[in-house]
Amino acid sequence: MKQINRVRQNRSSKDFACSRIDFSQPIHFSFNGKEYTGVLGDTIASALLANGIDVVGRSFKYGRPRGIVTAGSDEPNAILQLGNCEATQVPNVRATQQLIFEGLECHSTSGWPSTRFHLMGIFGALFARFLPPGFYYKTFMAPAKWWKYYEKWIRKGAGLGRSPNRADEDIYEVINQHADVLIVGAGAAGLSAALGASRMGARVILADEQNEFGGSLLSSNIKINDRCTRDWIDAVVAELINYESQGQLLLLKHATVNGYHDHNFLTIHERCTDHLKDKAAQNEVRQRYHRVRAKQVILATGALERPLVFANNDLPGCMLASAISTYINRYQVIPGNTLVVMTANDSGYIAAIDWHNAGRRVAAVVDTRKSHASELSKQVKALGITIIYQSAVIEARRKRLNSRVCSAVIMSMDSTGDAVKGVKKLFCVTL
């Protein structure tokens, strides 16, 4: 299938200095039984968006269509089942965290007979008013002996993956570690902390959940010490690798710190081969569990963007502004043709600028604040993008037979922000 949302490959390298993908190495994978093509460095999410896939799952109970919202570990919708055979089944993997590899097979965990056409979605649309939150806890309480029949279908509708029915033949390892400093997160702060501690002779462990170090810098166009982020990251990582070769530092990628216990005892889940193949080679460790006792711990995990609330903000096409910038700059994927940005700070302007520079149309930036003259707002205006101040998106709408957003309903706010007036509709496919 043609990658309709992949940004033109012939654009200058200056436009995509942050790009971390390799077009020279195409990768074939399947989603819900259909073959697709991505490139080396793609996550499942970025490859699906590049191929124009809008719906990746369905909501519990009402069966509403769900699309990709984020680009990281906070993804709520793109929860998939992975595995080429019964023994290698892995449930509930976030598409935003799993890299594609040749022959990868993944499926949505919800939707029958298919994710695109889900019978429960029709049922939910017709009878939603009769199905209040938690209705099943009261409705199916009696007679108690029937619960075993009810439970099967309630669990199936929950959209959770399934465990394998055959024994897992891969090898899993547990290691005890000690460190002077354990650093959680390898963005700008984490890399700088690891470099400083290593230069002082400390024994350091640096762990990050992504496939490479850099954090949010991997999708940013800012400069550090007059160098582009990619050059700065490569220089710092090269020096850290030198310390690792001396046995002073341990670098852990694909590693999630999943527990911080008393007395600086932390646990780390490292995925050693999950990004390379479905099954680890003989005598090769697939995943490793680190139990670390550290003298000092530095939490450099950064921050997560919170979604703004409005009616139907769960429709496919509603995404975080930071995710828009990540997919454009890091993966050269632009998920749609026309964008409306709603923001309460200047970070929304960055997404609008990235979208415009990628060659697509920005219908408007809707800013809940009063008119102001920041540097980013001036850049947006210079690009000819409309800014609608002191307003908010109150609803996302879709066409009757289409799952994706088709327009945004906007209203202006009064000076206190407690009341709205006037209605304006902006056509868009991404919000």
C-alpha positions as CSV (number, residue, x, y, z in Angstrom):
1,M,0.0,0.0,0.0
2,K,1.3,3.5,-0.9
3,Q,2.4,5.6,2.1
4,I,0.1,8.5,1.3
5,N,1.0,10.5,4.5
6,R,4.7,10.1,4.2
7,V,6.3,13.6,3.7
8,R,8.0,13.9,0.3
9,Q,11.3,12.2,0.3
10,N,12.9,14.7,-2.1
11,R,12.6,17.7,0.4
12,S,16.0,19.0,1.5
13,S,17.7,17.4,4.4
14,K,17.6,20.8,6.2
15,D,13.8,20.5,6.4
16,F,14.1,17.2,8.3
17,A,17.4,17.5,10.3
18,C,15.7,15.5,13.1
19,S,14.5,12.6,10.9
20,R,15.5,9.2,12.4
21,I,14.2,6.9,9.6
22,D,16.0,5.3,6.7
23,F,14.1,5.3,3.4
24,S,16.7,2.9,1.8
25,Q,15.5,0.1,4.0
26,P,11.8,-0.7,3.5
27,I,10.2,-3.1,6.0
28,H,7.1,-5.2,5.4
29,F,4.6,-5.9,8.2
30,S,0.9,-6.8,8.6
31,F,-1.8,-5.2,10.6
32,N,-5.2,-7.0,11.0
33,G,-4.2,-9.4,8.3
34,K,-3.3,-6.8,5.7
35,E,0.3,-6.2,4.4
36,Y,1.8,-2.7,4.8
37,T,5.2,-1.2,4.2
38,G,7.2,1.1,6.5
39,V,10.9,2.0,6.7
40,L,13.7,1.4,9.2
41,G,13.1,3.4,12.3
42,D,9.3,3.5,12.1
43,T,7.1,2.5,15.0
44,I,4.0,0.6,14.2
45,A,2.1,3.9,14.9
46,S,4.1,6.0,12.5
47,A,4.0,3.3,9.8
48,L,0.2,3.0,10.1
49,L,-0.2,6.8,10.0
50,A,2.0,6.9,6.9
51,N,-0.2,4.3,5.2
52,G,-3.4,6.4,6.0
53,I,-4.8,4.1,8.7
54,D,-7.3,6.0,10.8
55,V,-8.9,3.4,13.1
56,V,-6.7,1.2,15.2
57,G,-9.2,0.1,17.9
58,R,-12.6,0.4,19.4
59,S,-13.8,1.7,22.8
60,F,-15.1,-0.5,25.6
61,K,-18.9,-0.8,25.8
62,Y,-20.0,1.7,23.1
63,G,-17.5,0.5,20.4
64,R,-16.6,4.0,19.3
65,P,-13.7,4.2,16.7
66,R,-10.3,5.0,18.2
67,G,-7.3,6.5,16.4
68,I,-3.7,7.2,17.3
69,V,-3.4,10.1,19.8
70,T,0.2,10.3,21.0
71,A,3.7,9.3,19.9
72,G,4.9,7.8,23.2
73,S,4.1,5.6,26.2
74,D,1.0,7.6,27.1
75,E,-0.9,6.3,24.0
76,P,-4.4,5.2,25.2
77,N,-5.9,3.8,21.9
78,A,-3.4,1.9,19.8
79,I,-3.1,-1.2,22.0
80,L,-2.2,-4.2,19.9
81,Q,-1.7,-7.9,20.0
82,L,1.7,-9.0,18.6
83,G,3.0,-12.4,17.6
84,N,3.5,-14.6,14.5
85,C,2.7,-17.9,16.3
86,E,0.9,-18.9,19.4
87,A,4.0,-19.2,21.5
88,T,5.2,-15.7,20.8
89,Q,1.9,-13.9,21.4
90,V,2.3,-10.6,23.4
91,P,-0.8,-8.7,24.5
92,N,-1.5,-5.0,24.9
93,V,1.6,-3.5,23.2
94,R,1.5,0.2,22.4
95,A,1.9,0.8,18.7
96,T,3.8,4.0,19.6
97,Q,6.5,2.1,21.4
98,Q,7.0,-0.9,19.2
99,L,9.4,-0.6,16.2
100,I,8.5,-2.5,13.1
101,F,10.6,-5.3,11.8
102,E,10.4,-7.6,8.8
103,G,7.5,-10.0,9.1
104,L,5.9,-8.4,12.1
105,E,2.3,-9.3,12.6
106,C,0.0,-7.2,14.8
107,H,-3.7,-7.1,15.4
108,S,-6.2,-4.7,17.1
109,T,-7.4,-6.1,20.4
110,S,-11.0,-5.0,19.8
111,G,-13.5,-4.9,16.9
112,W,-15.7,-7.7,15.5
113,P,-16.0,-8.8,12.8
114,S,-13.3,-6.1,12.1
115,T,-11.9,-3.0,13.6
116,R,-13.2,-0.9,10.7
117,F,-16.7,-2.4,10.9
118,H,-17.6,-3.2,14.5
119,L,-21.1,-4.5,15.3
120,M,-20.9,-3.2,18.9
121,G,-20.3,0.3,17.5
122,I,-23.8,0.1,15.9
123,F,-25.3,-1.2,19.1
124,G,-23.6,1.6,21.1
125,A,-24.8,4.3,18.8
126,L,-28.4,3.2,19.0
127,F,-28.6,2.3,22.7
128,A,-26.0,4.4,24.4
129,R,-28.6,6.4,26.3
130,F,-29.8,3.2,28.0
131,L,-26.2,2.1,29.0
132,P,-25.0,4.4,31.7
133,P,-21.5,4.0,33.2
134,G,-21.2,0.8,35.3
135,F,-24.6,-0.5,34.2
136,Y,-23.3,-4.1,33.9
137,Y,-22.3,-4.2,37.6
138,K,-26.0,-4.0,38.5
139,T,-27.7,-5.5,35.5
140,F,-25.8,-8.8,35.6
141,M,-25.6,-9.4,39.3
142,A,-28.5,-11.9,39.4
143,P,-28.9,-14.7,39.0
144,A,-25.3,-15.3,40.1
145,K,-25.0,-18.6,38.3
146,W,-25.4,-16.8,34.9
147,W,-22.3,-14.6,35.5
148,K,-20.0,-17.2,33.9
149,Y,-21.9,-16.7,30.6
150,Y,-22.1,-12.9,30.9
151,E,-18.4,-12.5,31.8
152,K,-17.1,-14.1,28.6
153,W,-18.8,-11.5,26.4
154,I,-18.1,-8.5,28.8
155,R,-14.4,-9.4,28.8
156,K,-14.4,-9.8,25.0
157,G,-15.9,-6.3,24.7
158,A,-13.2,-4.8,26.9
159,G,-10.6,-4.7,24.1
160,L,-7.8,-6.4,26.0
161,G,-5.3,-8.8,24.4
162,R,-5.0,-12.5,25.2
163,S,-2.3,-14.6,26.7
164,P,-0.6,-17.3,24.6
165,N,-1.9,-20.9,24.8
166,R,1.5,-22.4,24.3
167,A,4.7,-22.3,26.4
168,D,7.1,-19.4,25.7
169,E,10.4,-20.8,24.6
170,D,12.4,-17.6,24.9
171,I,15.0,-16.9,27.6
172,Y,14.4,-14.2,30.2
173,E,17.1,-13.0,32.6
174,V,17.3,-11.3,36.0
175,I,20.3,-9.3,37.0
176,N,21.3,-7.5,40.2
177,Q,23.1,-4.2,39.7
178,H,24.7,-1.5,41.9
179,A,25.3,2.1,40.8
180,D,26.5,5.4,42.3
181,V,23.9,7.2,40.1
182,L,20.9,5.8,38.3
183,I,19.4,8.2,35.8
184,V,15.8,7.6,34.5
185,G,15.3,9.2,31.1
186,A,17.8,10.1,28.4
187,G,16.6,13.4,27.1
188,A,18.7,16.6,27.3
189,A,18.7,16.6,31.1
190,G,19.4,12.9,31.4
191,L,22.2,12.8,28.9
192,S,23.8,15.9,30.5
193,A,23.5,14.3,34.0
194,A,25.1,11.0,32.8
195,L,27.9,12.9,31.1
196,G,28.6,15.0,34.1
197,A,28.5,12.1,36.5
198,S,30.7,9.9,34.3
199,R,33.3,12.6,33.9
200,M,33.5,12.7,37.8
201,G,34.3,9.0,37.9
202,A,30.9,7.8,39.2
203,R,29.5,4.4,38.2
204,V,26.3,5.3,36.2
205,I,23.3,3.5,34.8
206,L,21.3,5.4,32.2
207,A,17.9,3.9,31.2
208,D,15.4,5.1,28.7
209,E,12.3,3.5,27.2
210,Q,12.8,4.6,23.6
211,N,14.9,2.9,21.0
212,E,17.5,5.6,21.1
213,F,18.7,8.3,23.4
214,G,17.6,11.9,23.1
215,G,14.0,12.1,24.5
216,S,12.0,15.0,23.1
217,L,15.1,16.3,21.3
218,L,14.6,13.5,18.7
219,S,11.6,15.4,17.3
220,S,12.8,19.0,17.9
221,N,14.3,21.6,15.6
222,I,16.0,23.6,18.4
223,K,19.7,24.2,18.6
224,I,22.0,23.3,21.5
225,N,25.3,25.3,21.7
226,D,24.7,26.4,18.1
227,R,24.4,22.7,17.0
228,C,21.4,20.9,15.7
229,T,19.9,18.4,18.2
230,R,21.0,15.4,16.2
231,D,24.7,16.4,16.2
232,W,24.5,17.2,19.9
233,I,22.9,13.9,20.8
234,D,25.4,12.0,18.6
235,A,28.4,13.7,20.2
236,V,27.2,13.1,23.8
237,V,26.2,9.5,23.2
238,A,29.6,8.8,21.5
239,E,31.4,10.1,24.7
240,L,29.1,8.0,26.9
241,I,29.8,4.9,24.8
242,N,33.5,5.5,25.5
243,Y,32.8,5.5,29.2
244,E,30.7,2.3,28.8
245,S,33.6,0.5,27.1
246,Q,35.7,1.3,30.2
247,G,33.1,-0.5,32.4
248,Q,32.1,2.8,34.2
249,L,28.7,3.3,32.6
250,L,25.8,1.1,31.6
251,L,23.5,2.3,28.8
252,L,20.1,0.8,28.6
253,K,17.8,1.5,25.6
254,H,14.3,-0.1,25.3
255,A,14.4,-0.1,29.1
256,T,11.4,1.0,31.2
257,V,12.0,1.8,34.9
258,N,8.8,0.3,36.3
259,G,9.4,0.5,40.0
260,Y,11.0,2.9,42.5
261,H,11.0,1.3,46.0
262,D,12.4,2.0,49.4
263,H,16.1,2.8,49.9
264,N,16.7,3.7,46.2
265,F,15.9,0.2,45.0
266,L,14.6,0.3,41.4
267,T,13.5,-2.2,38.8
268,I,14.1,-1.9,35.1
269,H,12.5,-3.9,32.3
270,E,14.8,-4.1,29.3
271,R,13.4,-5.4,26.0
272,C,16.5,-6.8,24.3
273,T,15.2,-8.3,21.0
274,D,11.5,-7.3,20.8
275,H,12.3,-4.6,18.3
276,L,14.3,-6.9,16.0
277,K,12.3,-10.1,15.6
278,D,9.3,-12.1,16.7
279,K,11.4,-14.8,18.5
280,A,14.9,-14.5,20.0
281,A,17.7,-16.7,18.6
282,Q,18.8,-19.8,20.4
283,N,20.6,-18.9,23.7
284,E,19.7,-15.2,23.2
285,V,18.0,-13.3,25.9
286,R,14.7,-11.7,24.8
287,Q,14.0,-9.6,27.9
288,R,16.1,-8.7,31.0
289,Y,14.9,-7.6,34.4
290,H,17.4,-5.4,36.3
291,R,17.2,-5.0,40.1
292,V,19.3,-1.9,40.9
293,R,20.4,-0.5,44.2
294,A,21.6,3.1,43.7
295,K,23.3,5.6,45.9
296,Q,21.6,8.5,44.1
297,V,18.7,8.6,41.6
298,I,18.0,11.3,39.1
299,L,14.5,11.4,37.6
300,A,14.8,13.0,34.2
301,T,11.6,11.7,32.7
302,G,10.4,15.0,31.3
303,A,6.7,15.8,31.0
304,L,3.6,14.6,29.1
305,E,1.2,16.8,27.3
306,R,-2.4,16.6,28.5
307,P,-5.2,16.6,26.0
308,L,-7.7,19.4,26.0
309,V,-11.3,18.5,26.6
310,F,-14.2,19.0,24.2
311,A,-17.1,17.0,22.8
312,N,-16.0,14.0,20.6
313,N,-12.3,14.5,21.4
314,D,-11.9,10.8,21.1
315,L,-12.5,10.6,17.3
316,P,-9.7,9.4,15.0
317,G,-7.8,12.5,13.9
318,C,-7.7,14.2,17.3
319,M,-4.1,14.2,18.4
320,L,-1.7,15.9,20.8
321,A,0.2,18.8,19.4
322,S,3.5,17.3,20.5
323,A,2.6,14.1,18.7
324,I,2.0,16.0,15.5
325,S,5.5,17.5,15.7
326,T,7.1,14.1,16.5
327,Y,5.6,12.3,13.6
328,I,6.5,15.1,11.2
329,N,10.1,15.8,12.3
330,R,11.2,12.3,13.5
331,Y,9.3,10.0,11.2
332,Q,8.5,12.3,8.2
333,V,4.8,11.4,8.5
334,I,2.0,14.0,8.4
335,P,-1.3,12.5,9.5
336,G,-3.8,14.4,7.3
337,N,-4.2,17.2,4.9
338,T,-5.8,20.1,6.9
339,L,-5.1,20.9,10.5
340,V,-6.8,22.9,13.2
341,V,-4.8,23.5,16.4
342,M,-6.4,24.3,19.7
343,T,-3.9,25.5,22.3
344,A,-3.6,27.3,25.7
345,N,0.2,28.0,25.3
346,D,2.8,28.6,22.6
347,S,3.6,24.9,22.1
348,G,0.6,24.6,19.8
349,Y,2.2,27.1,17.5
350,I,5.2,24.8,17.0
351,A,2.9,22.0,15.7
352,A,1.2,24.5,13.3
353,I,4.6,25.7,12.0
354,D,5.8,22.1,11.5
355,W,2.6,21.2,9.7
356,H,2.9,24.2,7.4
357,N,6.6,23.6,6.7
358,A,5.8,20.0,5.7
359,G,3.6,21.3,2.9
360,R,0.1,20.9,4.3
361,R,-2.6,23.4,5.1
362,V,-3.3,24.8,8.6
363,A,-6.9,26.0,8.7
364,A,-6.4,28.0,12.0
365,V,-4.8,28.1,15.4
366,V,-7.4,28.5,18.1
367,D,-5.9,30.1,21.2
368,T,-7.8,30.3,24.5
369,R,-5.7,33.3,25.5
370,K,-6.1,36.9,24.7
371,S,-4.1,38.4,21.8
372,H,-0.4,38.5,22.5
373,A,2.8,39.0,20.5
374,S,5.2,36.1,21.3
375,E,8.0,35.1,19.0
376,L,6.2,31.9,17.9
377,S,2.9,33.7,17.2
378,K,4.7,36.2,15.0
379,Q,6.2,33.3,13.0
380,V,2.8,31.7,12.6
381,K,1.3,35.0,11.3
382,A,4.2,35.5,9.0
383,L,3.4,32.1,7.4
384,G,-0.1,33.4,6.7
385,I,-1.8,31.1,9.3
386,T,-5.0,32.5,10.9
387,I,-4.9,32.8,14.7
388,I,-8.3,33.0,16.5
389,Y,-7.7,34.4,20.0
390,Q,-9.9,34.0,23.1
391,S,-11.7,31.1,21.6
392,A,-12.0,27.3,22.1
393,V,-12.9,24.2,20.2
394,I,-16.1,22.9,21.8
395,E,-16.8,19.9,19.5
396,A,-15.2,17.7,16.9
397,R,-17.6,16.4,14.2
398,R,-17.5,13.6,11.7
399,K,-19.6,12.6,8.7
400,R,-22.2,9.9,9.3
401,L,-20.4,7.1,7.4
402,N,-16.9,8.2,8.2
403,S,-14.9,7.6,11.4
404,R,-12.5,10.5,11.2
405,V,-12.8,14.1,12.2
406,C,-14.2,16.3,9.4
407,S,-14.7,19.7,11.2
408,A,-14.2,21.5,14.4
409,V,-16.8,23.7,16.1
410,I,-15.4,26.9,17.6
411,M,-16.9,29.4,20.0
412,S,-15.4,32.6,21.4
413,M,-15.1,33.1,25.2
414,D,-15.8,36.1,27.3
415,S,-13.1,37.9,29.3
416,T,-13.5,35.5,32.3
417,G,-13.5,32.4,30.2
418,D,-16.7,31.2,31.9
419,A,-19.1,31.7,29.0
420,V,-19.0,31.2,25.2
421,K,-20.8,32.8,22.3
422,G,-21.0,32.6,18.5
423,V,-20.4,29.5,16.5
424,K,-17.9,28.9,13.8
425,K,-17.1,25.7,11.9
426,L,-13.6,25.0,10.5
427,F,-13.1,22.0,8.1
428,C,-10.2,19.8,9.0
429,V,-9.2,16.1,9.2
430,T,-6.7,16.5,12.1
431,L,-7.4,18.4,15.3
